[in-house]
Amino acid sequence: MTPRSTDERDDVYKNYLLDLGRLIKEQARETKRETDCCAGAQKAFAEGKLMAYHEVISLMQQQAAAFGLSFHSIALQDINPETDLL
């Protein structure tokens, strides 16, 4: 296995964060839809998952800001946990 250059590693990290943000956002939005259409125990379970996604996305956005990264660079520019996930 050939070692990666610094630029290649940087691209891998960027792509990882971008994909991770997209996937988490997609799953959070799907879970939000589940909370809107389910009832009983299934709704309660979906609401618990939604709270977890709220925390994860909030943390990812806070850390991005702390490290000087744009929300766009982690694909979370178009989601607001406080309004979209509650």
C-alpha positions as CSV (number, residue, x, y, z in Angstrom):
1,M,0.0,0.0,0.0
2,T,1.4,3.4,-1.0
3,P,1.2,6.1,1.6
4,R,-1.0,9.0,0.7
5,S,0.3,12.5,0.3
6,T,-0.9,15.2,2.6
7,D,-3.2,16.6,-0.1
8,E,-4.7,13.2,-0.7
9,R,-5.3,12.8,3.1
10,D,-6.8,16.3,3.3
11,D,-9.2,15.4,0.5
12,V,-10.2,12.1,2.2
13,Y,-11.0,14.0,5.4
14,K,-12.9,16.7,3.6
15,N,-14.9,14.1,1.7
16,Y,-15.5,12.1,4.9
17,L,-16.9,15.1,6.7
18,L,-19.0,16.2,3.7
19,D,-20.5,12.7,3.3
20,L,-21.1,12.3,7.1
21,G,-22.9,15.6,7.3
22,R,-25.1,14.7,4.3
23,L,-25.9,11.2,5.6
24,I,-26.7,12.4,9.2
25,K,-28.9,15.2,7.8
26,E,-30.7,12.8,5.5
27,Q,-31.4,10.4,8.4
28,A,-32.5,13.2,10.7
29,R,-35.0,14.5,8.2
30,E,-36.3,11.0,7.6
31,T,-36.7,10.5,11.3
32,K,-38.6,13.8,11.5
33,R,-41.0,12.5,8.9
34,E,-41.5,9.4,10.9
35,T,-42.4,11.4,14.0
36,D,-45.0,13.2,12.0
37,C,-46.8,10.1,10.7
38,C,-46.4,7.5,13.4
39,A,-48.3,6.9,16.7
40,G,-47.7,5.2,20.0
41,A,-44.5,3.4,20.8
42,Q,-43.2,3.9,17.2
43,K,-43.7,7.6,17.5
44,A,-42.0,7.7,20.9
45,F,-39.0,5.8,19.5
46,A,-38.8,8.1,16.5
47,E,-38.9,11.2,18.8
48,G,-36.0,9.8,20.8
49,K,-34.0,9.3,17.7
50,L,-34.8,12.8,16.6
51,M,-33.5,14.2,19.9
52,A,-30.3,12.3,19.3
53,Y,-29.9,13.7,15.7
54,H,-30.7,17.2,17.1
55,E,-27.7,16.8,19.6
56,V,-25.4,15.4,17.0
57,I,-26.1,18.0,14.3
58,S,-25.9,20.8,16.9
59,L,-22.5,19.5,18.1
60,M,-21.2,19.1,14.6
61,Q,-22.2,22.7,13.8
62,Q,-20.7,24.0,17.0
63,Q,-17.4,22.2,16.4
64,A,-17.3,23.4,12.8
65,A,-17.7,27.0,14.0
66,A,-15.0,26.5,16.6
67,F,-12.6,25.2,14.0
68,G,-13.4,27.9,11.5
69,L,-15.2,25.6,9.1
70,S,-18.3,26.7,7.2
71,F,-21.4,24.6,7.6
72,H,-21.3,24.2,3.9
73,S,-18.1,22.3,4.1
74,I,-19.8,19.7,6.3
75,A,-23.1,19.8,4.3
76,L,-25.1,21.2,7.3
77,Q,-25.7,24.7,5.9
78,D,-29.4,24.1,5.3
79,I,-30.5,22.6,8.6
80,N,-31.2,24.3,11.9
81,P,-31.6,21.8,14.7
82,E,-33.7,24.2,16.7
83,T,-36.4,24.7,14.1
84,D,-36.0,21.7,11.8
85,L,-35.6,18.9,14.4
86,L,-37.9,19.8,17.3
